[in-house]
Amino acid sequence: VEEVLAATIEPPKAERIAAAMEDVRVVGALDEDQNLTSLGRGLLQLPIEVGIGRMVLFGSFFRCLDQAVSLAAIMTNRDPFVTPVLVKAQAQAVKDGWTPVEYRSDLLATLQAFNTWSEMQSRGRFGEANRFASENFLSKPTLLQMLTVKRHLLHSLYQSGVLDISAAGR
């Protein structure tokens, strides 16, 4: 890998290559001899960062693919919650309302809101979905981008055969 990258027009610094190789090893995509593992071959099929790809593959194998792919789409986009200056406290209260006080989490709040909005979209209730986004201080363009990423990831998993293995083709 180092030799191939060194021959590029603008080769990355050696320490960056070493750090990237270590990241790939840590997630289990390479064995000690720097050969791809089966996980590594699966990760090659996904157009996302290695750690997020690993979550998606494990989500597929552990039968929680929809949530894993939704999380991946969320983690690769900007926060869909907007905070207008004049109603900042109200916007934060709405966002906080998506998760219990015991475990406040921006990621889980976004997942809950995205899932609710996405369900309305998938049922063709576009007006209701638009109102929902507005009332919950959500950016519709960001939600649509997340939906696009989610579909693209699902298509990549289907094309690579991962779904045939993990979900009997469903």
N, C-alpha and C positions, 0 to 999 in steps of 0.2 A: 504494500500500500504506500509506504513511504517513498519508494522508488518511482512509482507511477505519479504520485502527486508532485514530487520534486521536478519532474519533466514537464509540468504544465507551464503556461505562459507566466502566470503569477503564482508561484508555489506558496502554499501557506507555511508559516513558521513551523519548525520541527516540533517545538513544544505544544503547538496547537494540534498537530497531527497525533502526537503521543497522548494528549488529553482526550481527544476524540476516540482513539483506539481503546483507551482505558474505559471510557464510558460504554463502549460497545461490549467490551469484555465483562464489565460489571453487571450489565443486564442479562448476560448469558447468551449473547449472539455469536461470540467467538469462543473456541476452546483454547487450551494452553498453547497449541501449535498454530494459532491464528487461523484456523479453519472455521468456516461458518457452521453453526449448529443448526438444528431444524428450526429453532426459534429465530435465528438470524436469517434463514431463508424466508421465513414468513414476514419478518420485518422489512426485508427488501421490497416486498410488494406494496408496502404502505407509504404514502407520500407525507409522512409526518415524522417528528422527532422520535428517536429510538425509545425513550422512556414512555412516551404516550402511546407509541405503537405497541409496546409490550402490554400496556394496560388493555388496549383494544383486543389483542390476541387472547390474553387471559380471560377477558370478558366473554369472548366467543366460546372458549373451551369450558368456562364455568357457567355457561347459560345465562349470562347477564349482559349480552351483547348490546342491546338497545341503550342501556344506561352507560355502558363503557364508551360507546361511540358518541353518545350525546356529550359525555364529559370531555372526550377528545375534541369535539367540535367547539366546546366552550373554552377549553384551555388553549386552543390555537387561535382564538379571536379576542377582540377587546371586550371589556365588560359591557353588556347590553344595558345595564342600569345607568340612566342619566340623572344628574343632579342639578337641576336648574337653580341658579343662585338664589332667587327669591323664595323658593320653597325647598331649600336644602334639607331642613329638618324633617319635613313631611316625606320627601323622597327617601331619606335614610330610614324613616320609620316603616315605610312600605317595604323596602328591601329587607329590613330586619324581620318583618312579619312572615317571611317565607321560611324561616328556620326557628326552632325553639330556642329560648334563651339559654338553655343548658349547653348547646353546642352551636353558637353562632358561626356561620361559615358563608363567606361570599360565594364560594364555589357551589355549595349545596343550595343556597338561595337561588342562584342562577339556574341550576339544574331544575329545581322545582318550577320556577317561573317559565323556563324554556319548555319543559314538558307540557305544562298547561297550555301555553300558547300554541305549541306544535300540534297538540291534539285538536284544538279548534281549527287550525289550518288544514289538517288532514281530513277533517270532516266537511270542509268547504264552507265553514262559518267565518268568512273573511271579515265581515263587518264587526262581528263579535271579537275576533282576534285583534283587530285594529283598536277597538275600544279598550280591550284588556291591556294591550301594550301601552296605550296612552295613560290609562288609569294607574298602571304600575310603574310608570316612568321607565319604560323599556324602549330602546331604539329598534324600530322595525327593520331598518336595513341591516343592523347587526344580527338580529334574530334570523333574518332570511339568509345571511351569509353562513351562520351556524348550521342552518338546515341544509344548505348546499354542501358544506364540508361533510356533514353527517352522511348525506346521500353518496358523496364521492368515496368516502371511506367504506361504506357498505358495498359499493360497486367494486372497489379494489379487493375487498375480502372475497366477494363472489368470483371475480375474475381469477384470483389466485388459487381458488379451490379450497380455501380455509373453511368456508361455510359447508362445503361437502363433507369435510372431515368432522367439524365440530358440531354441526347442526343437521346432519343428514340431508343437506341441500336446502333446508328451509331458511 
